[in-house]
Amino acid sequence: MNETVTTRDPWRAAAFGLWELFFLVGLLPEPVFRLLRDAGGVLPQRAVINSPYAITLGLAGIVAVFAYNQCRGRGLSHGESGDKSLQYLIVGLVAFLPVDFIGVLNAVGNELVQNRSTIYISTAAKSVAWLYLTVLICKYYLGYDSAFVSMPSFFPSTRRGKGVGGDVGGDGGGEDLG
């Protein structure tokens, strides 16, 4: 008799909760940065890092490293994993940018705002990128372990071979020597 026993990993749930905390911080990095600086009693004049972009860079880097490790764990080559992680880094930078959502609402009726379209486009790009990464993490932790591999590579040099006997091993060459 062949029985499969499914066990739940408690660390997976804890990691998912930590990722959700990261994404909540990444949604509003500027207020969180000020809150943490005020909670620590650090004056802006004495702060070593005095910018919410530190949160943006840190979270985007965490996403990129995690994506790289997931791609390597699923059998992708070093080059393709690196390219996908670079793409996730770029999406993470957009997703975790500080955006003043109240300022966007104020720009609607303000005649002094010259570049409303820039404000709207940047806010929409941040929202879409943030939502994409949030859904991706949810898919991963809800059982789709190849979620990070599913993003298409925009770098032609690392795309897998499309023909029969293509580059399944992930060495980037796509040649059949046998």
VOKOLKOL-56728 format. One record per residue (C-alpha): chain; residue in one letter; x, y, z. Coordinates in pm, whole numbers. Layout:
REM residues N
SITE;ch;aa;x;y;z
SITE;A;A;X;Y;Z .
...
//
This chain:
REM residues 178
SITE;ch;aa;x;y;z
SITE;A;M;0;0;0 .
SITE;A;N;143;333;-104 .
SITE;A;E;25;621;112 .
SITE;A;T;143;976;96 .
SITE;A;V;145;1178;411 .
SITE;A;T;123;1552;371 .
SITE;A;T;275;1752;649 .
SITE;A;R;247;2122;693 .
SITE;A;D;567;2313;746 .
SITE;A;P;515;2571;1023 .
SITE;A;W;814;2770;896 .
SITE;A;R;644;2819;560 .
SITE;A;A;352;2996;730 .
SITE;A;A;589;3208;936 .
SITE;A;A;789;3302;626 .
SITE;A;F;467;3394;444 .
SITE;A;G;371;3621;734 .
SITE;A;L;713;3786;723 .
SITE;A;W;679;3845;349 .
SITE;A;E;339;4004;402 .
SITE;A;L;496;4235;662 .
SITE;A;F;767;4326;408 .
SITE;A;F;500;4406;150 .
SITE;A;L;303;4620;392 .
SITE;A;V;620;4815;469 .
SITE;A;G;694;4839;97 .
SITE;A;L;350;4980;23 .
SITE;A;L;420;5289;235 .
SITE;A;P;796;5304;296 .
SITE;A;E;814;5675;376 .
SITE;A;P;570;5677;672 .
SITE;A;V;721;5352;803 .
SITE;A;F;1070;5500;776 .
SITE;A;R;964;5809;972 .
SITE;A;L;783;5594;1228 .
SITE;A;L;1090;5376;1284 .
SITE;A;R;1320;5678;1304 .
SITE;A;D;1090;5848;1556 .
SITE;A;A;1045;5527;1757 .
SITE;A;G;1424;5495;1781 .
SITE;A;G;1459;5857;1890 .
SITE;A;V;1697;5936;1604 .
SITE;A;L;1712;6295;1496 .
SITE;A;P;1717;6349;1117 .
SITE;A;Q;2044;6544;1154 .
SITE;A;R;2212;6248;1324 .
SITE;A;A;2071;5967;1110 .
SITE;A;V;2322;5762;915 .
SITE;A;I;2054;5679;660 .
SITE;A;N;1801;5954;618 .
SITE;A;S;1595;5832;328 .
SITE;A;P;1306;5590;280 .
SITE;A;Y;1484;5470;-33 .
SITE;A;A;1690;5247;196 .
SITE;A;I;1371;5045;252 .
SITE;A;T;1305;5042;-123 .
SITE;A;L;1654;4915;-206 .
SITE;A;G;1654;4663;77 .
SITE;A;L;1318;4508;-6 .
SITE;A;A;1391;4498;-380 .
SITE;A;G;1723;4327;-304 .
SITE;A;I;1554;4070;-82 .
SITE;A;V;1303;3990;-357 .
SITE;A;A;1582;3958;-616 .
SITE;A;V;1795;3725;-402 .
SITE;A;F;1492;3514;-313 .
SITE;A;A;1392;3490;-680 .
SITE;A;Y;1746;3390;-779 .
SITE;A;N;1754;3113;-521 .
SITE;A;Q;1410;2987;-623 .
SITE;A;C;1506;2981;-992 .
SITE;A;R;1831;2796;-918 .
SITE;A;G;1642;2550;-699 .
SITE;A;R;1406;2477;-989 .
SITE;A;G;1692;2387;-1223 .
SITE;A;L;1748;2708;-1418 .
SITE;A;S;2101;2800;-1523 .
SITE;A;H;2305;3061;-1341 .
SITE;A;G;2257;3307;-1628 .
SITE;A;E;1883;3265;-1658 .
SITE;A;S;1838;3278;-1281 .
SITE;A;G;2045;3596;-1268 .
SITE;A;D;1844;3755;-1544 .
SITE;A;K;1514;3669;-1381 .
SITE;A;S;1639;3802;-1049 .
SITE;A;L;1745;4125;-1224 .
SITE;A;Q;1394;4155;-1363 .
SITE;A;Y;1246;4097;-1018 .
SITE;A;L;1486;4358;-878 .
SITE;A;I;1353;4615;-1127 .
SITE;A;V;992;4524;-1050 .
SITE;A;G;1075;4543;-678 .
SITE;A;L;1230;4888;-715 .
SITE;A;V;912;5012;-880 .
SITE;A;A;685;4829;-634 .
SITE;A;F;853;4967;-322 .
SITE;A;L;906;5329;-429 .
SITE;A;P;772;5588;-187 .
SITE;A;V;449;5729;-329 .
SITE;A;D;224;5976;-151 .
SITE;A;F;-121;5833;-221 .
SITE;A;I;-291;6131;-52 .
SITE;A;G;-86;6363;-274 .
SITE;A;V;-219;6178;-577 .
SITE;A;L;-573;6249;-465 .
SITE;A;N;-482;6615;-408 .
SITE;A;A;-333;6643;-757 .
SITE;A;V;-672;6581;-915 .
SITE;A;G;-811;6927;-855 .
SITE;A;N;-491;7125;-807 .
SITE;A;E;-425;7355;-1100 .
SITE;A;L;-67;7421;-990 .
SITE;A;V;36;7062;-1056 .
SITE;A;Q;190;7062;-1403 .
SITE;A;N;272;6696;-1448 .
SITE;A;R;-38;6514;-1334 .
SITE;A;S;17;6238;-1588 .
SITE;A;T;361;6164;-1438 .
SITE;A;I;208;6139;-1092 .
SITE;A;Y;-72;5913;-1213 .
SITE;A;I;153;5688;-1422 .
SITE;A;S;411;5644;-1145 .
SITE;A;T;142;5566;-890 .
SITE;A;A;-25;5317;-1126 .
SITE;A;A;311;5152;-1204 .
SITE;A;K;391;5118;-833 .
SITE;A;S;47;4973;-762 .
SITE;A;V;64;4719;-1045 .
SITE;A;A;421;4611;-958 .
SITE;A;W;336;4584;-588 .
SITE;A;L;24;4381;-663 .
SITE;A;Y;217;4155;-904 .
SITE;A;L;483;4074;-643 .
SITE;A;T;221;4025;-371 .
SITE;A;V;25;3780;-585 .
SITE;A;L;350;3604;-682 .
SITE;A;I;449;3553;-318 .
SITE;A;C;98;3435;-234 .
SITE;A;K;108;3185;-523 .
SITE;A;Y;446;3058;-407 .
SITE;A;Y;344;3008;-45 .
SITE;A;L;8;2858;-135 .
SITE;A;G;174;2570;-317 .
SITE;A;Y;292;2683;-663 .
SITE;A;D;664;2634;-603 .
SITE;A;S;763;2730;-959 .
SITE;A;A;602;3073;-937 .
SITE;A;F;929;3261;-980 .
SITE;A;V;1032;3053;-1280 .
SITE;A;S;710;3144;-1463 .
SITE;A;M;819;3502;-1542 .
SITE;A;P;936;3514;-1904 .
SITE;A;S;1295;3623;-1953 .
SITE;A;F;1327;3950;-2141 .
SITE;A;F;1694;3886;-2216 .
SITE;A;P;1723;3687;-2543 .
SITE;A;S;2059;3535;-2452 .
SITE;A;T;1910;3332;-2168 .
SITE;A;R;1589;3205;-2322 .
SITE;A;R;1559;2828;-2329 .
SITE;A;G;1569;2643;-2658 .
SITE;A;K;1226;2604;-2812 .
SITE;A;G;1295;2305;-3038 .
SITE;A;V;1305;1936;-2968 .
SITE;A;G;1607;1853;-2757 .
SITE;A;G;1642;2221;-2666 .
SITE;A;D;1835;2356;-2375 .
SITE;A;V;1662;2173;-2093 .
SITE;A;G;1974;2147;-1881 .
SITE;A;G;2002;2525;-1857 .
SITE;A;D;2362;2570;-1976 .
SITE;A;G;2256;2857;-2203 .
SITE;A;G;2398;2700;-2520 .
SITE;A;G;2100;2512;-2654 .
SITE;A;E;2329;2275;-2848 .
SITE;A;D;2284;1901;-2871 .
SITE;A;L;2629;1745;-2869 .
SITE;A;G;2508;1385;-2862 .
//
